[in-house]
Amino acid sequence: MVLFEVLCMSCAETFGNFNLKWFAESGNSANHHLGLGILGYVVVLFFLVRAFALKNVLIVTALWEGMITIIGAASAYFILGERFQHPIQWLGVALAILAVGMIHIGQQLKHG
């Protein structure tokens, strides 16, 4: 099922993003964060190829964009303590949740 690959890609991308952020905030002196950030993106590519073996680009990229929005926003909020500037921005995250659900359900309806 492609949802597992997309979830792994999204988690790896979030991991990579956090490490690259910490690298940038360190004044580019924390090289281990640079290495871990790059490693995160290598893992993204691994799961991206696996996902494309299962589904087409349209499904994979739509699920990935929604999932990275959800996981990235939740992780930034709870782990980094970052906040949106306006409450309406949470509506965007809610719409991403709806989009991922609809795309996944659409695949289930096609087969069932």
Secondary structure, DSSP 8 states (H G I E B T S, - for coil): -HHHHHHHHHHHHHHHHHHHHHHHHTTS--HHHHHHHHHHHHHHHHHHHHHHHHS-HHHHHHHHHHHHHHHHHHHHHHTS----SSTHHHHHHHHHHHHHHHHHHHHHHHH-
